[in-house]
Amino acid sequence: MALRDWLGRLRGREQDAPTTTEPGATEQQPSEPARPAPPALAPDDLTPPPATAPPAPAAPPSPPPPVVASPAAAPTPPPPEGPRPSAPAPLAAEAPPPQPSGGGGWLSRLRGGLQRTTARLTESVTALFRKRRLDDEALEELEETLIAADLGLPASQRIVEGFRRTRFGKEVTDEEVKAALAEEIAAILQPVAKPMEVKPERAPHVVLVVGVNGTGKTTTIAKLGQQYREQGLSCAFVAGDTFRAAAVEQLQIWGDRTGCPVHAPPKPGADAAGLAFDALRAAKEAGTQILLVDTAGRLHNKAALMEELRKIIRVLKRQDETAPHSVLLVLDATTGQNAVQQTRVFKEMVAVTGLAVTKLDGSAKGGVVVGLAAEFGLPVHMVGVGETAADLRPFEARDFARGLVGLD
C-alpha cells in the first residue's frame, strides 16, 4: 500500500509541473504532408550564367526635328514582300532586222541551209551503193534510208518504184543513185512548187498566218512585209497573237523596222477576232494592199483553240466574203514527221491554202518537205533557211531536190 500511495503522489506531481523545452531540443510540430523532392538538376543547369556587361547609360533624348509640311505628300508604300522580279528577257525581235535581198546567191544559201539534211541522207546512200547491183534487197534498204530521212512512207515508196522501173538489175554507183534520187524528188515536188499569189487590187489581200507555237509565224510575217514593201506595195500587220507574252510588242518592233503599220489590241488578252475585224475595216479605208494577220500559236490537238481560229475567219467574212484570201500554214522543219500531223489538222479546220517551211538551216529533217508534198499536194509557197528577208524565198522544186542530195 505504501508503495502504491507513493507512486500515485509521484504521478500527480508530474502533472502539475509546468512544461519546459530543454535547450537544443526540437519542439514536435503537427505532422504535415510530405513535399515532393525537387527534380535533379541537369549538368547544364549547373553552369553559371555568362557574365553580362552592365548596360550603357542611355543617351539623352535628342530634340525632335522640326515638322515641315509638304503639299499633298503621298505616303511611301512599303517595299513589296518576297524576291524582286527579274528583268524581262529581251524580245526575240531584237535580232537583226530583215535585210534586203542579195549576197551569196539563193542556191548556195539553200544548199548551206540543207547541209545537215544532205549529210544525213547522202552518207546513208553512199554507204549503201558502191557499184552494187540494184536488186530487191538494195531497194528495200534504200526505202528504209529514205523513210529515216523523213521523206515519209508514200514518197519513199514512190521513189523506190521509180528506181525499180528504170534501174532494176543494173549496177549503179552512189553518184548515179544521188542523181536519179534528185530527179525522182523533183518530180514529186514540181506540182506543189507555187509562189503565194497576192492580188493587191483587192485592197487588201488578207493573208491569215497560222501554225503551232514556235514555228516562226511572226518572223515570217516580218520578212514578207519587207519583201512586199521592196516591191512597192503597201502592207500592214495585225497583232492577233494576244496571248503570248510580248508577242504584240515584238510585231510592233518589226513593223517599225519594215515600215508596216501594226494594228494592235487595246489590252492584253483582247479578242483576236474583233481585232481582225477592225483591222480589215481600217485597211479598206486606208487602201492598204496587203494585210498580214498574225495569230496565236495553238496546238493542233486542242479543239477549243482551233475553234477560236475558225472564229477569226467567220468574223472576217462578215466584211469580205472572200477573206481570208490566203491561209498560210507555217511549219518548223525541225519537227520532222510531226509537221505531217499538224498539216492534216489545220487543213481540216481552217482550209489551209499553202505552206511555208522554216528553219531548214537548223534541221536534219528537211526531207519532210517531200513527204508533205506527196501526202497532201498543198502548194509549198516558200522555204526559209536563215534570219534575213533574203533567206525566205519562193519554193523551187529542182533547186530544192538537188540541194537535198548535195548536187550543184
Buried (B, 14 or more C-beta within 10 A) or exposed (E): EEEEEEEEEEEEEEEEEEEEEEEEEEEEEEEEEEEEEEEEEEEEEEEEEEEEEEEEEEEEEEEEEEEEEEEEEEEEEEEEEEEEEEEEEEBBBEBEBBBEBEEEEBBEBBBBBBBBBBEBBBEBBBEBBEEBEBEEEBBEBBBBBBBEBBBBBBBBBBBBEBBEEEBEEEEBEBBBBBBBBBBBBBBBBBEBBBBBEBEBEBBBBBBBBBBBEEBBBBBBBBBBBBBBBEEEBBBBBBBBBBBBEBBBBBBBBBBEBBEBBBBBBEEEEBBBBBBBBBBBEBBBEEEBBBBBBBBBBBEBEEEEBBEBBEBBBEBBEEBBEEBBBBBBBBBBBBBBBBBBEBBBBBBEBBEBBBBBBBBBBBBBBBBBBBBBBBBBEBBBBBBBBBBBBBBBBEBBBBBBBBBBBBBE
